[in-house]
Amino acid sequence: MAVDRDHVLRTAAALLTRKSTATMDEVAKAAGISRATLHRHFAGRDALVRALESLGIAECEAALDAARLDEGPAPEAVRRLVKALEPAAALLAFLYTENQLFEGEGQHEGWTRIDDRIAALFRRGQAAAEFRIDLTPAWLTEALYGLLASGAWAVMEGRVAPKDFTHMITELLLGGALRQHTPQNPSRREES
């Protein structure tokens, strides 16, 4: 019987997102295969995580394409991006924390491409006076990742309704990132 690698990866992602300490035995059981079969496809946990990372990168790049980051106002592009990333948010939440375990290695070039595309969106918004310029595009990108991960965990734990995911993340991120336009001649309150 042929093993559906995509099914195994998605099952592993779902399990590891809920239980990051799951063993390879637990992953195999969840996927409906033997541990030996799992090990024929993934030599160990590191190999499985690397395969999940490749899946996460592919899903992020597809979401970036679907969000049409170069079209319209930058805040609307951010909203489209969060909505497009929502189906992959749980996997990204797992990878966001799991990648901390791989110290000493350079960042995967796929994440660099993704970071660059998201940072370019924030730079575009800054150039159009839509986003604050005192927050770097790199920081806004990291803030987006953190909010996506937190939102995914809150939904998985039932603390937040899935339908609120995109709204909560975009409102919090954009609430802090949007440039506030001040009146030309602000009035000062007189002190007594």
C-alpha positions in Angstrom: 0.0 0.0 0.0 1.4 3.4 -1.0 1.7 6.0 1.7 0.3 9.4 0.9 3.1 11.6 2.0 0.9 14.8 2.0 -1.6 13.0 4.3 1.2 12.0 6.7 2.6 15.6 6.7 -0.8 17.2 7.3 -1.7 14.7 10.0 1.7 15.3 11.7 1.2 19.0 11.4 -2.2 18.8 13.0 -0.9 16.6 15.8 2.3 18.5 16.5 0.4 21.8 16.5 -1.8 20.5 19.3 1.0 18.6 21.0 4.4 19.8 20.1 6.1 17.0 22.2 4.3 14.2 20.3 6.5 11.2 19.6 7.1 9.6 16.2 5.0 6.7 17.5 2.1 9.1 18.1 2.6 10.7 14.7 2.6 7.3 13.0 -0.6 6.2 14.9 -2.4 9.5 14.0 -1.5 9.0 10.3 -2.7 5.4 10.4 0.7 3.9 9.5 3.4 1.9 11.4 6.3 3.6 13.0 8.6 1.7 10.6 6.7 3.1 7.6 7.0 6.6 9.1 10.7 6.2 9.5 11.1 5.0 5.9 9.8 8.4 4.9 11.3 10.5 7.7 14.5 9.3 9.3 13.5 11.0 12.6 11.8 14.0 14.1 14.3 16.5 12.6 13.6 15.1 9.1 9.8 15.3 9.8 10.1 18.9 11.0 12.2 19.9 8.0 9.5 18.4 5.7 6.8 20.3 7.6 8.9 23.4 7.2 9.0 22.9 3.4 5.2 22.4 3.5 4.8 25.6 5.6 7.0 27.6 3.2 5.0 26.4 0.2 1.7 27.3 1.9 3.0 30.7 2.9 4.3 31.5 -0.6 0.9 30.4 -2.1 -0.9 32.7 0.4 1.4 35.6 -0.5 0.6 35.1 -4.2 -3.1 34.8 -3.4 -3.1 38.0 -1.3 -1.8 40.1 -4.2 0.4 42.2 -2.0 1.2 44.8 -4.6 -2.4 45.7 -5.3 -4.4 48.5 -3.6 -3.8 50.1 -0.2 -1.2 48.3 2.0 -3.6 47.8 4.9 -6.1 46.0 2.6 -3.2 43.8 1.4 -2.4 42.9 5.0 -6.0 41.9 5.5 -5.9 39.7 2.4 -2.7 38.2 3.5 -3.9 37.3 7.0 -7.0 35.7 5.5 -5.0 33.8 3.0 -2.6 32.5 5.7 -5.4 31.5 8.1 -5.6 27.8 6.8 -1.9 27.4 7.4 -1.8 29.3 10.7 -1.7 26.3 13.0 1.3 24.8 11.1 3.0 28.2 11.1 2.4 28.4 14.9 4.2 25.1 15.4 7.0 26.0 13.0 7.4 29.4 14.6 8.3 27.8 17.9 10.0 24.6 16.6 12.5 26.6 14.5 13.9 27.9 17.8 15.3 24.4 18.3 17.6 24.6 15.2 20.1 27.1 16.5 23.4 27.5 14.7 21.9 26.8 11.2 21.2 29.6 8.8 17.6 30.6 8.1 16.0 28.5 5.4 16.1 30.6 2.2 12.3 30.0 1.8 11.6 31.9 5.1 14.0 34.7 3.8 11.9 35.0 0.6 8.7 35.2 2.7 10.2 37.7 5.1 11.4 39.9 2.2 8.0 39.9 0.5 6.1 40.8 3.7 8.6 43.4 4.7 8.3 44.9 1.2 4.5 45.2 1.8 5.2 47.2 5.1 7.8 49.4 3.3 5.2 50.1 0.6 2.7 51.1 3.3 5.3 53.4 4.9 6.1 55.0 1.6 2.4 55.7 1.0 2.1 57.2 4.5 -0.2 54.4 5.5 2.0 52.8 8.1 4.1 54.3 10.9 7.8 54.9 10.0 9.1 54.5 13.5 8.4 50.7 13.3 10.7 48.9 11.0 9.3 46.6 8.3 11.3 43.7 10.0 9.6 44.4 13.3 6.1 44.6 11.7 6.8 41.3 9.9 7.8 39.6 13.2 4.7 41.1 14.9 2.6 39.6 12.2 4.1 36.2 12.7 3.6 36.4 16.5 0.0 37.4 16.1 -0.7 34.6 13.6 0.8 32.1 16.0 -1.1 33.4 19.0 -4.3 33.5 17.0 -3.9 29.9 15.8 -3.2 28.7 19.4 -6.2 30.6 20.7 -8.5 29.1 18.1 -7.1 25.6 18.7 -7.7 25.9 22.4 -11.3 27.2 21.9 -10.6 30.6 23.4 -11.4 32.4 20.2 -13.9 31.6 17.5 -12.3 30.6 14.1 -14.5 33.2 12.4 -12.8 36.0 14.4 -9.2 35.0 13.5 -8.6 37.4 10.6 -10.4 40.3 12.2 -8.6 40.0 15.6 -5.1 39.8 14.0 -5.6 42.6 11.4 -7.2 45.0 13.8 -4.6 44.5 16.5 -1.7 44.7 14.0 -3.0 47.6 12.0 -4.2 49.4 15.1 -0.6 49.7 16.1 0.9 50.0 12.6 -1.3 52.5 10.9 0.0 56.0 10.8 -2.1 58.4 12.8 -2.7 61.7 11.0 -2.6 64.7 13.3 -4.3 68.0 12.6 -2.0 70.7 11.2 -2.6 73.1 14.2 -3.4 71.0 17.2 -5.0 73.0 19.9 -3.3 73.0 23.3 -5.3 72.7 26.5 -4.6 75.5 28.9 -3.5 74.5 32.3 -5.2 76.0 35.3 
